Structures are given as C-alpha cells and as structure tokens.
Amino acid sequence: MVERRQTDTIDTMTEAAFFDLDKTIIAGSSTLAFGRPLYRAGFLQRGTLLRLGIAQISYMLFGADHDSLERARDEMLDLVSGWHRAEVDAIVAQTLDDVIEPLVFAEALFLIDEHKRSGREVYVVSASPEEFVRPIARMVGIDKVIATKIRTDGLGRYVPELERYVMGPGKADAMRDIADADGIDLDGSFAYTDSFTDMPMLEAVGNPIAVNPEKELKEAAEANDWPILEFQRPVSLGPRVATPPPKAWIAVGVGIATAAVVIAATRRRSQG
C-alpha cells in the first residue's frame, strides 16, 4: 500500500494525489485519441489529423518542451474556434469507451485505488481541454479535475480564448489554489507525471514521482532522488469490476507495492 505520511502533530488537513493524464493515466495523448472521432464527425480535416499524429509521435519519442506546448496551445485555439461545445461533448461521450478504455494503465488504476483507500483526495491535472479530461477522469473513478478551459460565446461555440490554461507553472498554481480552497496539505501529497514541463507540479508537493519519464525528467528525478515508476500495462476497465483480478493484476499489484516501499523509504530519508 502507499504509506500514509506520518507527522508528530495532529493534522486536520487532507492529503491528495495529483495525476497527470497523458502518458501517466493513459498510454498516449487524450487530444489525439479523440482526433479520429472528430475527423469522422467533420470537425477535422485529414491534413490536421495527420499533423496531430506526427506531433504525437514526436511527443512520445522525445517529449515536449515549453515552446512546442505553447505552439500546440495556440494551434488548438485556432482549430476549435467556432465548434459547438455540446457537439464535442456528445462525440466524446459516444466514443469514450472505444478510444480511451484500451489506453488506461493498470498501474495507474491500482495507485488511484490505493490513494483513495488511504483517505486521500485524488485529482487529474491536465493541459488537455476539460471536455476531454473530465469524462476520462470519471471513467477511472476520479471526480476532481483540474484542466484547461476554453471560453465559449453565448451560443455555446468556442472562441480562441482561454479561461484557464493548466500547463507548466499553471498546473502548480492551480494545485495551490485547490489546496487553499479544499484544505489540502501539499507537503504530504503526491504528484505523478511523465513530462519535464511538469516540474512545477512535482515541486509543489512533498512526494513527487516520475512516471514513464522523458529523458530530462528522468535526469531531474535521479538528481533529486525521486522515485521513478514505469507503467506498461493498459487494461480493460470492464473485467476489472466484473471479475476477480487475473494474474496480470497480481503482477501489477506486486510491482506497485514494491514501488510504494521505495516511495516510503525515500520520504523517510528526506525527513531524517
């Protein structure tokens, strides 16, 4: 189990676990995953879909720096301008099981459950649009979401303006705002992500953990003596609820339990 942080004083604050979405809870990009359904519905052109695919391959292989993420933000705003939010919500709802469920990491599900059993609040923190993130969060049993929010006009159409941008320092800022509002003890909380651009997110908590880290994040994690986890087992959600855990789930549990020991040992060293 993920060990609960011990303190010498009575603490009425709540601890939390903050999970990045892409390459942390799911094996890939949530935005790209919905690209094909949006293309079939006429929202995207073939060339745009191809560019999204190339960008995703680059992201998977090399990660993404701050400048490329800023460009992606601007391109996203230009792309969605004029779309009706209700239509996008409907497409996401209709295709969620087909395009997202095969991507969910079993290891992430295990940790989410462990944190809940330990009494922690669990959040998804993602730069992806809230319309994509919230349904995925509900799918994996999380109802608290911090995600990018695009403005809409009086007719429910997207305009090229952001109400909230949850990327890089924006993730840490949003986490601190949530901590203040919900009484979260960030020093006792956990954060999981794959990207070096999320360093502010990791530095905002007392228990940062790198998941499937890109090169720069792996180097930073090693330099800071942060635990590093490798998630490798996408799993179907249906059998997880309907049937007893298969051997694969036992293997996942053993792997995560071992990682939890490393996490606890690292925390004890830092406190000592």
C-alpha positions as semicolon CSV with decimal commas, in nm:
position;residue;x (nm);y (nm);z (nm)
1;M;0,000;0,000;0,000
2;V;0,100;0,360;-0,043
3;E;0,216;0,455;0,305
4;R;0,043;0,750;0,468
5;R;0,278;1,029;0,570
6;Q;0,338;1,038;0,945
7;T;0,359;1,364;1,141
8;D;0,436;1,444;1,503
9;T;0,133;1,669;1,535
10;I;-0,238;1,622;1,477
11;D;-0,309;1,747;1,127
12;T;-0,666;1,812;1,022
13;M;-0,567;1,888;0,663
14;T;-0,629;1,636;0,387
15;E;-0,357;1,484;0,173
16;A;-0,405;1,440;-0,202
17;A;-0,266;1,262;-0,505
18;F;-0,240;1,462;-0,829
19;F;-0,214;1,262;-1,153
20;D;-0,117;1,397;-1,491
21;L;-0,329;1,237;-1,766
22;D;-0,135;1,174;-2,088
23;K;0,132;0,900;-2,057
24;T;0,054;0,876;-1,685
25;I;-0,305;0,753;-1,654
26;I;-0,339;0,668;-2,023
27;A;-0,082;0,546;-2,275
28;G;-0,083;0,838;-2,514
29;S;-0,247;1,173;-2,582
30;S;-0,611;1,228;-2,488
31;T;-0,640;1,500;-2,753
32;L;-0,507;1,276;-3,029
33;A;-0,723;0,986;-2,912
34;F;-1,035;1,189;-2,989
35;G;-0,887;1,318;-3,316
36;R;-1,024;1,038;-3,533
37;P;-1,382;1,060;-3,398
38;L;-1,372;1,436;-3,450
39;Y;-1,243;1,383;-3,803
40;R;-1,524;1,138;-3,881
41;A;-1,774;1,392;-3,747
42;G;-1,637;1,658;-3,982
43;F;-1,460;1,874;-3,724
44;L;-1,109;1,799;-3,854
45;Q;-0,955;1,782;-4,199
46;R;-0,733;1,488;-4,298
47;G;-0,424;1,711;-4,301
48;T;-0,495;1,831;-3,950
49;L;-0,537;1,476;-3,828
50;L;-0,203;1,384;-3,989
51;R;-0,030;1,675;-3,817
52;L;-0,177;1,566;-3,484
53;G;-0,041;1,217;-3,543
54;I;0,308;1,340;-3,626
55;A;0,307;1,567;-3,322
56;Q;0,204;1,273;-3,103
57;I;0,484;1,051;-3,235
58;S;0,735;1,327;-3,163
59;Y;0,587;1,374;-2,816
60;M;0,602;1,002;-2,737
61;L;0,964;0,974;-2,855
62;F;1,118;1,299;-2,741
63;G;0,877;1,467;-2,502
64;A;0,765;1,827;-2,542
65;D;0,944;2,148;-2,446
66;H;0,777;2,467;-2,333
67;D;0,783;2,633;-2,676
68;S;0,624;2,338;-2,853
69;L;0,349;2,320;-2,594
70;E;0,283;2,692;-2,634
71;R;0,254;2,645;-3,011
72;A;0,021;2,350;-2,956
73;R;-0,197;2,568;-2,733
74;D;-0,227;2,840;-2,998
75;E;-0,299;2,586;-3,273
76;M;-0,564;2,422;-3,057
77;L;-0,741;2,754;-3,001
78;D;-0,740;2,834;-3,372
79;L;-0,859;2,484;-3,453
80;V;-1,158;2,469;-3,218
81;S;-1,279;2,825;-3,269
82;G;-1,642;2,808;-3,383
83;W;-1,703;2,448;-3,272
84;H;-2,013;2,391;-3,059
85;R;-1,925;2,256;-2,716
86;A;-2,242;2,046;-2,694
87;E;-2,149;1,865;-3,016
88;V;-1,796;1,797;-2,892
89;D;-1,932;1,669;-2,559
90;A;-2,162;1,431;-2,748
91;I;-1,878;1,293;-2,963
92;V;-1,658;1,240;-2,658
93;A;-1,939;1,059;-2,475
94;Q;-2,017;0,837;-2,775
95;T;-1,656;0,733;-2,842
96;L;-1,503;0,735;-2,493
97;D;-1,514;0,360;-2,434
98;D;-1,372;0,276;-2,777
99;V;-1,086;0,526;-2,794
100;I;-0,980;0,568;-2,430
101;E;-1,052;0,248;-2,238
102;P;-0,782;0,047;-2,424
103;L;-0,523;0,309;-2,322
104;V;-0,575;0,314;-1,944
105;F;-0,274;0,192;-1,744
106;A;-0,349;-0,080;-1,488
107;E;-0,070;0,055;-1,268
108;A;-0,238;0,396;-1,256
109;L;-0,572;0,241;-1,159
110;F;-0,402;0,049;-0,880
111;L;-0,240;0,361;-0,738
112;I;-0,560;0,564;-0,767
113;D;-0,740;0,299;-0,562
114;E;-0,459;0,285;-0,308
115;H;-0,463;0,659;-0,253
116;K;-0,840;0,655;-0,208
117;R;-0,816;0,375;0,046
118;S;-0,554;0,578;0,231
119;G;-0,804;0,862;0,264
120;R;-0,650;1,098;0,010
121;E;-0,832;1,316;-0,237
122;V;-0,741;1,227;-0,597
123;Y;-0,720;1,480;-0,879
124;V;-0,646;1,465;-1,251
125;V;-0,433;1,763;-1,359
126;S;-0,404;1,805;-1,735
127;A;-0,326;2,065;-2,002
128;S;-0,582;1,895;-2,227
129;P;-0,927;2,055;-2,264
130;E;-1,166;1,991;-1,978
131;E;-1,419;1,840;-2,223
132;F;-1,174;1,554;-2,285
133;V;-1,031;1,522;-1,936
134;R;-1,344;1,509;-1,718
135;P;-1,505;1,206;-1,890
136;I;-1,177;1,015;-1,874
137;A;-1,138;1,103;-1,507
138;R;-1,488;0,972;-1,435
139;M;-1,403;0,654;-1,627
140;V;-1,114;0,580;-1,388
141;G;-1,309;0,677;-1,077
142;I;-1,190;1,036;-1,023
143;D;-1,438;1,322;-0,989
144;K;-1,192;1,607;-0,920
145;V;-1,041;1,762;-1,232
146;I;-0,800;2,050;-1,300
147;A;-0,783;2,104;-1,677
148;T;-0,758;2,365;-1,949
149;K;-1,084;2,551;-2,006
150;I;-1,167;2,722;-2,337
151;R;-1,414;3,009;-2,340
152;T;-1,746;2,983;-2,523
153;D;-1,977;3,252;-2,656
154;G;-2,348;3,296;-2,581
155;L;-2,435;3,026;-2,836
156;G;-2,205;2,768;-2,680
157;R;-1,939;2,798;-2,951
158;Y;-1,570;2,801;-2,864
159;V;-1,382;3,128;-2,905
160;P;-0,999;3,148;-2,931
161;E;-0,954;3,249;-2,567
162;L;-0,861;3,055;-2,258
163;E;-1,040;3,082;-1,927
164;R;-0,776;2,863;-1,763
165;Y;-0,454;2,713;-1,902
166;V;-0,320;2,424;-1,697
167;M;0,031;2,375;-1,832
168;G;0,373;2,401;-1,667
169;P;0,360;2,659;-1,385
170;G;-0,017;2,681;-1,442
171;K;-0,055;2,328;-1,301
172;A;0,126;2,417;-0,981
173;D;-0,069;2,743;-0,945
174;A;-0,400;2,558;-0,987
175;M;-0,293;2,294;-0,735
176;R;-0,210;2,561;-0,478
177;D;-0,546;2,728;-0,536
178;I;-0,721;2,395;-0,484
179;A;-0,512;2,326;-0,175
180;D;-0,615;2,658;-0,023
181;A;-0,982;2,606;-0,108
182;D;-1,006;2,239;-0,006
183;G;-0,765;2,230;0,288
184;I;-0,504;2,012;0,113
185;D;-0,166;1,954;0,275
186;L;0,064;1,975;-0,027
187;D;0,370;1,876;0,175
188;G;0,205;1,541;0,248
189;S;0,062;1,500;-0,102
190;F;0,176;1,307;-0,410
191;A;0,214;1,407;-0,776
192;Y;0,265;1,179;-1,077
193;T;0,371;1,289;-1,425
194;D;0,587;1,194;-1,723
195;S;0,692;1,538;-1,850
196;F;0,977;1,772;-1,760
197;T;0,742;2,064;-1,831
198;D;0,553;1,949;-1,520
199;M;0,846;2,009;-1,286
200;P;0,648;2,286;-1,108
201;M;0,372;2,030;-1,043
202;L;0,621;1,786;-0,889
203;E;0,796;2,055;-0,686
204;A;0,463;2,171;-0,540
205;V;0,421;1,852;-0,334
206;G;0,622;1,664;-0,076
207;N;0,611;1,334;-0,265
208;P;0,692;1,380;-0,637
209;I;0,702;1,069;-0,857
210;A;0,812;1,045;-1,219
211;V;0,608;0,806;-1,437
212;N;0,740;0,683;-1,772
213;P;0,964;0,991;-1,766
214;E;1,112;1,153;-2,072
215;K;1,491;1,197;-2,065
216;E;1,504;1,537;-1,895
217;L;1,255;1,441;-1,625
218;K;1,434;1,113;-1,561
219;E;1,759;1,302;-1,510
220;A;1,588;1,550;-1,278
221;A;1,424;1,269;-1,080
222;E;1,754;1,088;-1,037
223;A;1,927;1,412;-0,932
224;N;1,656;1,479;-0,672
225;D;1,630;1,115;-0,558
226;W;1,263;1,099;-0,663
227;P;1,102;0,760;-0,727
228;I;1,062;0,658;-1,092
229;L;0,778;0,428;-1,198
230;E;0,723;0,253;-1,532
231;F;0,360;0,196;-1,632
232;Q;0,334;-0,063;-1,909
233;R;0,001;-0,249;-1,880
234;P;-0,308;-0,097;-2,044
235;V;-0,612;-0,282;-1,912
236;S;-0,983;-0,309;-1,991
237;L;-1,198;-0,146;-1,723
238;G;-1,500;-0,376;-1,755
239;P;-1,342;-0,704;-1,636
240;R;-1,171;-0,509;-1,358
241;V;-1,511;-0,463;-1,195
242;A;-1,697;-0,770;-1,314
243;T;-1,444;-1,048;-1,247
244;P;-1,170;-1,134;-0,997
245;P;-0,824;-0,992;-1,077
246;P;-0,632;-1,201;-1,334
247;K;-0,267;-1,291;-1,297
248;A;-0,174;-0,969;-1,476
249;W;-0,338;-0,769;-1,197
250;I;-0,143;-0,964;-0,936
251;A;0,180;-0,876;-1,118
252;V;0,079;-0,512;-1,130
253;G;0,000;-0,515;-0,759
254;V;0,339;-0,664;-0,672
255;G;0,515;-0,404;-0,889
256;I;0,326;-0,112;-0,738
257;A;0,369;-0,245;-0,384
258;T;0,743;-0,259;-0,445
259;A;0,735;0,097;-0,577
260;A;0,541;0,206;-0,268
261;V;0,819;0,071;-0,046
262;V;1,069;0,277;-0,246
263;I;0,845;0,584;-0,210
264;A;0,815;0,538;0,165
265;A;1,189;0,483;0,205
266;T;1,267;0,794;0,001
267;R;1,031;1,001;0,215
268;R;1,185;0,871;0,537
269;R;1,534;0,960;0,411
270;S;1,420;1,312;0,325
271;Q;1,264;1,355;0,669
272;G;1,559;1,212;0,854
